[in-house]
Amino acid sequence: MTQTTFADLGIPSQIVANLTELGLSQPTPIQAQGIPMLLEGHDLIAKAPTGTGKTAAFLLPALTRLAEPSAKEGRGPRILVLAPTRELAQQVTKAAIQFARGLRHARVVCITGGEPYPVQNRELSKPYDILVATPGRLLDQMNSGRVRFDRLEMLVLDEADRMLDLGFADDMRAIAAAMPDERQSVCFTATLSPSVVKLAGDLLDQPEHLEVAPLEARRDAIDQQVIYVDHVDHKRELLNHLLADASVNQAIVFTATKRDADQLAAELEQAGQAAAALHGDLNQRQRTRMLDHLRKGRCRILVATDVAARGIDVAGITHVFNFDLPRQAEDYVHRIGRTGRAGATGTAVSFVSRRDLGILRNIEHYVGEKVRVTEVEGMEARFKPQEGDRGGMGTRGRGRPAGGGYRGGNGYRASRDGTSPRAGEGKPYGRRGGQDAHAGHGNHGHEHHGERRGHRFGDKPAGRPGQGAPRRKFYD
């Protein structure tokens, strides 16, 4: 059977030639189904997890539009892509530049929090066609009069669920309200939550619907494992042991909080590992330099919060370690998707304590399969969950893990079962400190990735014109 090509989908020859040079010859399912819908001018809401090729699914039709001159007079972009984080915005920008090479009217500008305003102001003062932006910084530039949407033809909400999680609902609606009613709107999301459905209903016009499952080849390329642990020290011992394996080329270790990322990275450095921490408190120059070191092999281990889960694409990452499980099952998929890329295989290891069993059940339900349980000889956990603890059926395990509670070596009090600190107890961060945790989420707070509301971080001015003090929907 003849396979569909990008040319068959109606993509111009110059763009097809660029794709071929990048090694992209066959459309993925979301590209094969979504590109024709977008080329026909339909609005689209697409549910698609990481690794399915969604970036090309909306960029290729957008670039095809640019092959023809704009029918509208005025300033501003013809295509706008909104992304939740700096890293994802930069990844989309890089892809757009690669796909558009050789096209006459396809200049790309990227504006995000954490970057100097003067540099972005210069970029916005020149003619451009595609604007990739994070919502907070874009709204600032709109309010200052530097961004207008006279020529806008297409709005893309990339990872809309994540933008809603980060509190950008009002910003996205304010941005959309400044656009022409006659536009094409596209919403890509990993989950179709009620809030995403409502947003799409407000901003999209009679959209087509598309849902694509994870690519089986990607899932098969990642060896997912669970290792049971008794307490935090047990996690550290296992992590040090596993990182010593020669098969670990480069690894990302995910923690729940920025403070934990900094501390764990420091401990690994003291142990002789080339490790560094990546989270939302770093400025853009630091983050860019760190990712560059990772790509060039100068950094072997990156200890990160979920700020890094969406947007890092480094082929050398062979292992992902969930030092702390994510609270949301879809974040697990994004985390482990940092390995097993570009046709390679990878390994994802999750440390699971007794209190994490409910989270593990949700993750397994989301991915549609049980994650294989493994052990390290001589370092086995004392507690052994029963089948009902993971599957939601049968008798729940009884009793507390041997060894009782655990006092964390970093000075904050641990929880009753000794696995992780309670939210806000003895920590300078958390809900009391107003820096690390989103209200209501305890010590697993959402980070506001590069779009912080406070001017003390240097990402945004003290307030928007006419608004007085900056808003504090959530904390970084």
C-alpha positions as CSV (number, residue, x, y, z in Angstrom):
1,M,0.0,0.0,0.0
2,T,1.3,3.4,-1.0
3,Q,2.0,5.6,2.1
4,T,0.9,9.2,2.2
5,T,3.6,11.9,1.8
6,F,3.7,15.5,2.8
7,A,3.4,16.5,-0.8
8,D,0.2,14.4,-1.0
9,L,-1.2,16.5,1.8
10,G,-0.7,19.7,-0.1
11,I,2.5,21.0,1.5
12,P,4.5,23.2,-0.9
13,S,7.6,21.6,-2.5
14,Q,10.1,24.0,-0.7
15,I,8.8,23.0,2.7
16,V,8.8,19.3,1.7
17,A,12.4,19.6,0.7
18,N,13.2,21.1,4.1
19,L,11.4,18.3,5.8
20,T,13.3,15.7,3.7
21,E,16.7,17.2,4.8
22,L,15.5,17.0,8.4
23,G,14.8,13.3,7.9
24,L,11.0,13.7,7.9
25,S,9.4,11.9,5.0
26,Q,6.2,10.3,6.3
27,P,3.5,12.2,8.2
28,T,2.5,10.9,11.6
29,P,-1.2,10.1,12.2
30,I,-1.9,13.5,13.7
31,Q,-0.2,15.2,10.8
32,A,-1.9,13.0,8.2
33,Q,-5.4,13.7,9.7
34,G,-4.9,17.3,11.0
35,I,-3.1,19.0,8.1
36,P,-5.9,18.5,5.6
37,M,-8.4,19.9,8.1
38,L,-6.3,23.0,8.7
39,L,-5.6,23.5,5.0
40,E,-9.3,23.5,4.4
41,G,-9.6,26.3,6.9
42,H,-11.4,24.5,9.7
43,D,-10.9,25.4,13.3
44,L,-9.5,22.4,15.1
45,I,-9.3,21.0,18.7
46,A,-6.8,18.1,18.8
47,K,-6.0,15.9,21.8
48,A,-2.5,14.7,21.3
49,P,0.2,13.6,23.7
50,T,3.9,14.4,23.4
51,G,5.9,12.6,20.7
52,T,3.0,12.5,18.1
53,G,4.3,15.3,15.9
54,K,1.8,18.0,16.8
55,T,4.2,20.9,16.2
56,A,4.5,20.1,12.5
57,A,0.8,19.4,12.4
58,F,0.0,23.1,12.9
59,L,3.2,24.7,11.6
60,L,3.1,23.1,8.1
61,P,-0.4,24.4,7.3
62,A,0.6,27.8,8.8
63,L,3.7,28.0,6.6
64,T,1.6,26.9,3.6
65,R,-0.6,30.0,4.2
66,L,2.5,32.1,4.0
67,A,3.3,30.9,0.6
68,E,0.7,33.4,-0.6
69,P,1.0,37.1,0.2
70,S,-1.3,38.6,2.9
71,A,-4.6,39.9,1.7
72,K,-4.7,42.3,4.7
73,E,-2.9,45.6,5.2
74,G,-1.4,46.6,8.5
75,R,1.2,45.4,11.1
76,G,1.8,42.3,13.1
77,P,2.0,38.6,12.6
78,R,-0.1,36.5,10.3
79,I,0.4,33.4,12.5
80,L,0.4,33.5,16.3
81,V,1.4,30.5,18.4
82,L,0.9,30.7,22.2
83,A,2.9,28.2,24.3
84,P,3.0,27.7,28.1
85,T,6.7,27.8,28.7
86,R,9.9,29.5,27.4
87,E,11.4,26.1,26.5
88,L,8.4,25.0,24.4
89,A,8.2,28.4,22.7
90,Q,11.8,28.2,21.7
91,Q,11.4,24.6,20.5
92,V,8.4,25.7,18.3
93,T,10.5,28.7,17.0
94,K,13.4,26.4,16.1
95,A,11.1,24.1,14.2
96,A,9.4,26.9,12.3
97,I,12.7,28.3,11.2
98,Q,13.9,24.9,10.0
99,F,10.6,24.2,8.1
100,A,10.5,27.7,6.5
101,R,14.0,27.8,5.2
102,G,13.9,29.3,1.7
103,L,10.5,30.9,2.0
104,R,10.3,34.6,1.2
105,H,7.7,35.7,3.8
106,A,8.2,33.5,6.8
107,R,10.2,35.5,9.4
108,V,9.8,34.1,12.9
109,V,9.9,36.1,16.2
110,C,9.8,34.6,19.7
111,I,9.0,36.6,22.8
112,T,8.9,35.0,26.3
113,G,9.3,36.0,29.9
114,G,12.9,36.0,31.1
115,E,14.3,37.7,28.0
116,P,15.4,41.4,27.9
117,Y,12.7,43.8,26.7
118,P,15.0,45.9,24.5
119,V,16.0,42.8,22.4
120,Q,12.4,41.8,21.9
121,N,11.4,45.4,21.1
122,R,13.9,45.5,18.3
123,E,12.6,42.2,16.9
124,L,9.0,43.4,17.0
125,S,9.9,46.7,15.3
126,K,10.9,44.8,12.1
127,P,8.5,43.0,9.7
128,Y,7.7,39.5,10.7
129,D,5.1,36.8,9.9
130,I,5.0,34.3,12.7
131,L,5.0,35.2,16.4
132,V,5.6,32.5,19.0
133,A,5.0,33.7,22.5
134,T,4.1,33.0,26.1
135,P,0.9,34.7,27.2
136,G,2.1,37.0,29.9
137,R,4.9,38.6,27.9
138,L,2.7,38.9,24.8
139,L,0.0,40.7,26.8
140,D,2.7,43.1,28.1
141,Q,3.9,43.9,24.6
142,M,0.3,44.3,23.4
143,N,-0.5,46.8,26.2
144,S,2.7,48.7,25.3
145,G,1.5,49.0,21.7
146,R,4.3,46.9,20.1
147,V,2.1,44.0,18.9
148,R,-1.0,44.4,16.8
149,F,-3.1,41.8,15.0
150,D,-4.2,43.7,11.8
151,R,-3.0,40.8,9.6
152,L,-3.7,37.9,11.9
153,E,-5.0,34.8,10.0
154,M,-4.3,31.9,12.4
155,L,-4.2,31.5,16.2
156,V,-2.6,28.3,17.7
157,L,-2.9,27.4,21.3
158,D,-0.1,24.8,21.9
159,E,-0.6,22.7,25.1
160,A,-3.7,24.6,26.1
161,D,-4.2,22.4,29.1
162,R,-0.8,23.4,30.5
163,M,-1.5,27.1,29.9
164,L,-4.7,26.8,31.9
165,D,-2.9,24.9,34.7
166,L,-0.5,27.9,34.9
167,G,-3.3,30.4,35.3
168,F,-3.3,31.9,31.8
169,A,-7.0,31.6,31.1
170,D,-7.7,35.4,31.4
171,D,-4.5,36.3,29.4
172,M,-5.5,34.0,26.6
173,R,-9.0,35.4,26.4
174,A,-7.6,39.0,26.5
175,I,-5.2,38.2,23.7
176,A,-8.0,36.5,21.6
177,A,-10.3,39.5,22.1
178,A,-7.8,41.8,20.4
179,M,-7.8,39.6,17.2
180,P,-10.0,39.8,14.1
181,D,-13.1,37.6,14.4
182,E,-12.3,36.1,11.0
183,R,-9.4,33.9,11.8
184,Q,-8.6,30.3,12.0
185,S,-8.1,29.0,15.6
186,V,-6.4,25.8,16.6
187,C,-6.2,24.2,20.0
188,F,-3.7,21.4,20.8
189,T,-4.0,19.8,24.3
190,A,-2.8,16.6,26.0
191,T,-6.1,16.4,28.0
192,L,-9.7,17.4,27.3
193,S,-10.6,18.7,30.7
194,P,-13.8,20.7,31.2
195,S,-11.7,23.9,31.4
196,V,-10.1,23.2,28.0
197,V,-13.4,22.4,26.4
198,K,-14.8,25.7,27.7
199,L,-11.9,27.6,26.5
200,A,-12.2,26.0,23.0
201,G,-15.9,26.8,23.0
202,D,-15.1,30.5,23.7
203,L,-12.3,30.9,21.2
204,L,-13.0,28.4,18.4
205,D,-15.7,28.5,15.8
206,Q,-17.4,25.1,15.1
207,P,-14.1,23.2,15.3
208,E,-13.3,19.8,14.0
209,H,-12.3,17.3,16.6
210,L,-9.2,15.0,16.5
211,E,-7.8,12.6,19.0
212,V,-4.6,10.7,18.5
213,A,-3.2,8.0,20.8
214,P,0.5,7.9,21.7
215,L,2.7,6.4,19.0
216,E,3.2,2.8,19.9
217,A,6.7,2.8,18.6
218,R,7.6,5.6,21.1
219,R,5.9,3.7,24.0
220,D,7.8,0.5,23.1
221,A,11.0,2.4,22.9
222,I,10.9,3.3,26.6
223,D,11.4,0.7,29.2
224,Q,9.2,1.8,32.1
225,Q,10.1,0.6,35.6
226,V,8.9,1.1,39.1
227,I,11.2,0.6,42.1
228,Y,9.5,0.6,45.6
229,V,11.2,2.8,48.2
230,D,10.9,3.1,52.0
231,H,12.0,6.7,52.5
232,V,14.0,9.6,51.0
233,D,17.4,8.2,51.9
234,H,16.4,5.0,50.2
235,K,15.7,7.0,47.1
236,R,19.0,8.7,47.2
237,E,20.9,5.4,47.6
238,L,19.1,3.8,44.7
239,L,19.6,6.8,42.5
240,N,23.3,7.0,43.2
241,H,23.6,3.2,42.5
242,L,21.7,3.4,39.2
243,L,23.5,6.5,37.9
244,A,26.8,4.6,38.4
245,D,25.7,2.2,35.6
246,A,27.7,2.7,32.4
247,S,24.6,2.4,30.3
248,V,23.4,5.8,31.7
249,N,24.7,8.3,29.1
250,Q,22.7,11.3,30.2
251,A,19.8,11.4,32.5
252,I,17.0,13.7,33.8
253,V,16.0,13.4,37.4
254,F,12.6,14.9,38.2
255,T,11.8,16.3,41.6
256,A,8.6,17.9,43.0
257,T,10.1,21.2,44.0
258,K,12.8,23.6,43.0
259,R,14.4,23.4,46.5
260,D,14.7,19.6,46.2
261,A,16.2,20.0,42.7
262,D,18.9,22.3,43.9
263,Q,19.7,20.2,46.9
264,L,19.8,16.9,45.0
265,A,21.9,18.4,42.2
266,A,24.4,19.7,44.8
267,E,24.6,16.2,46.5
268,L,25.3,14.6,43.1
269,E,28.0,17.1,42.3
270,Q,29.6,16.4,45.7
271,A,29.5,12.7,44.8
272,G,31.5,13.5,41.6
273,Q,28.7,13.5,39.1
274,A,28.4,16.2,36.4
275,A,25.0,17.4,37.5
276,A,23.0,20.7,37.4
277,A,19.5,21.8,38.4
278,L,17.0,23.3,36.0
279,H,13.8,25.1,37.3
280,G,11.9,28.3,37.1
281,D,14.1,30.4,39.4
282,L,16.9,30.4,36.8
283,N,17.0,33.3,34.4
284,Q,16.9,32.6,30.7
285,R,20.6,32.9,30.1
286,Q,21.3,30.3,32.8
287,R,18.7,27.9,31.4
288,T,19.9,28.3,27.9
289,R,23.5,27.7,28.9
290,M,22.5,24.6,30.9
291,L,20.6,23.1,28.1
292,D,23.5,23.8,25.7
293,H,25.8,22.0,28.1
294,L,23.4,19.1,28.2
295,R,23.3,18.9,24.4
296,K,27.1,19.1,24.1
297,G,27.6,16.4,26.8
298,R,29.2,18.6,29.3
299,C,26.4,17.9,31.8
300,R,25.5,14.3,32.4
301,I,22.6,14.6,34.9
302,L,20.0,17.3,34.9
303,V,17.9,17.5,38.0
304,A,14.7,19.3,37.1
305,T,11.1,20.2,38.0
306,D,8.3,19.9,35.5
307,V,9.4,23.1,33.9
308,A,11.7,20.8,31.8
309,A,9.1,18.1,31.1
310,R,7.8,19.8,27.9
311,G,10.4,21.4,25.6
312,I,13.7,19.5,26.1
313,D,14.7,17.5,23.0
314,V,18.2,16.1,23.6
315,A,19.0,12.8,21.7
316,G,21.6,11.8,24.3
317,I,19.2,11.3,27.2
318,T,19.1,7.6,27.9
319,H,17.4,7.6,31.3
320,V,14.6,9.5,33.1
321,F,14.3,9.1,36.9
322,N,11.1,10.1,38.7
323,F,12.7,10.9,42.1
324,D,9.2,12.2,42.9
325,L,6.1,11.0,41.0
326,P,4.2,13.8,39.3
327,R,0.7,14.6,40.6
328,Q,-0.8,14.6,37.1
329,A,-0.7,11.4,35.0
330,E,-0.2,13.4,31.8
331,D,3.0,15.0,33.3
332,Y,4.4,11.4,33.7
333,V,4.0,10.9,29.9
334,H,5.7,14.2,29.2
335,R,8.6,13.4,31.6
336,I,9.4,10.0,30.2
337,G,9.1,11.3,26.7
338,R,12.4,13.1,27.2
339,T,14.1,9.8,26.5
340,G,13.7,7.3,23.7
341,R,13.7,10.0,21.1
342,A,14.9,10.1,17.4
343,G,14.6,6.4,17.0
344,A,16.6,5.6,20.1
345,T,15.5,3.5,23.1
346,G,15.4,4.8,26.7
347,T,14.6,3.8,30.3
348,A,12.3,5.5,32.7
349,V,12.5,4.6,36.4
350,S,10.0,5.8,39.0
351,F,10.6,5.6,42.7
352,V,7.3,4.8,44.5
353,S,6.7,4.9,48.2
354,R,3.6,3.7,50.0
355,R,2.0,7.1,49.8
356,D,2.5,7.2,46.0
357,L,0.5,4.1,45.2
358,G,-2.7,6.0,44.4
359,I,-0.7,8.2,42.0
360,L,0.8,5.1,40.4
361,R,-2.7,3.7,39.9
362,N,-3.7,6.9,38.1
363,I,-0.6,6.8,35.9
364,E,-1.1,3.2,34.9
365,H,-4.8,3.9,34.1
366,Y,-3.7,6.8,31.9
367,V,-1.1,4.9,30.0
368,G,-3.3,1.8,29.7
369,E,-0.9,-0.7,31.2
370,K,0.9,-1.8,34.4
371,V,4.4,-0.5,34.8
372,R,6.9,-3.3,35.5
373,V,8.2,-3.5,39.1
374,T,11.9,-4.1,39.5
375,E,14.4,-4.3,42.4
376,V,18.0,-3.7,43.0
377,E,19.6,-6.7,44.7
378,G,20.6,-5.9,48.3
379,M,18.6,-2.6,48.2
380,E,15.0,-3.9,48.2
381,A,12.2,-2.0,49.9
382,R,10.9,-3.3,53.2
383,F,7.3,-2.7,52.3
384,K,5.7,-4.9,49.7
385,P,2.3,-3.5,48.3
386,Q,-0.4,-6.1,47.7
387,E,-2.1,-6.3,44.3
388,G,-5.1,-4.3,45.6
389,D,-2.8,-1.4,46.4
390,R,-2.0,-0.9,42.7
391,G,-5.0,-2.3,40.9
392,G,-7.8,-0.8,43.0
393,M,-9.2,-4.3,43.7
394,G,-8.6,-6.8,46.5
395,T,-7.4,-6.2,50.1
396,R,-5.5,-3.1,50.9
397,G,-2.1,-3.5,52.4
398,R,-2.1,-3.0,56.2
399,G,0.5,-1.7,58.6
400,R,3.2,0.9,58.4
401,P,6.5,0.4,56.7
402,A,9.3,-0.9,58.9
403,G,11.5,1.8,60.3
404,G,8.8,4.3,61.2
405,G,9.2,7.9,60.4
406,Y,12.2,9.6,58.9
407,R,13.8,12.9,59.7
408,G,15.1,14.4,56.5
409,G,18.8,15.1,56.3
410,N,18.2,18.6,54.8
411,G,16.6,19.9,58.0
412,Y,12.8,19.7,57.3
413,R,10.4,17.3,59.0
414,A,9.3,14.3,57.0
415,S,5.8,12.8,56.7
416,R,4.5,10.0,58.9
417,D,5.5,7.2,56.7
418,G,8.9,8.7,56.1
419,T,8.8,9.2,52.4
420,S,8.7,13.0,51.8
421,P,8.2,16.3,53.6
422,R,4.8,17.6,54.4
423,A,3.8,20.7,52.5
424,G,5.2,23.9,54.0
425,E,6.7,22.2,57.1
426,G,10.1,23.6,57.9
427,K,10.7,24.8,54.4
428,P,11.4,28.3,53.3
429,Y,9.3,27.6,50.2
430,G,5.9,26.0,49.9
431,R,2.6,27.9,50.4
432,R,3.9,29.9,53.4
433,G,6.9,31.2,51.5
434,G,4.9,32.0,48.4
435,Q,7.6,30.9,46.0
436,D,7.5,27.2,45.4
437,A,3.9,25.8,45.7
438,H,0.7,26.7,44.0
439,A,-2.0,27.2,46.6
440,G,-3.8,23.9,47.3
441,H,-1.0,21.7,45.8
442,G,1.2,21.4,48.9
443,N,4.8,20.7,48.2
444,H,4.2,19.7,44.6
445,G,3.4,23.2,43.4
446,H,3.1,24.2,39.8
447,E,6.0,26.4,38.5
448,H,5.2,29.5,36.5
449,H,7.6,28.8,33.7
450,G,9.2,32.1,32.7
451,E,6.0,34.2,33.2
452,R,6.3,35.2,36.8
453,R,4.2,38.1,37.9
454,G,6.7,39.6,40.3
455,H,9.3,42.1,39.0
456,R,11.9,41.0,41.6
457,F,12.7,38.1,39.3
458,G,13.5,40.4,36.4
459,D,11.0,38.7,34.0
460,K,8.3,41.3,34.0
461,P,7.8,45.0,34.9
462,A,6.3,45.9,38.2
463,G,2.9,46.2,36.6
464,R,1.0,46.5,33.3
465,P,-0.1,49.9,32.1
466,G,-3.2,51.0,34.1
467,Q,-3.2,47.9,36.3
468,G,-1.0,49.0,39.2
469,A,0.6,46.2,41.1
470,P,1.3,43.0,39.3
471,R,-1.2,40.2,39.7
472,R,-0.4,37.2,41.9
473,K,-2.6,34.4,40.7
474,F,0.0,31.9,41.7
475,Y,3.6,31.8,42.8
476,D,6.9,30.7,41.4
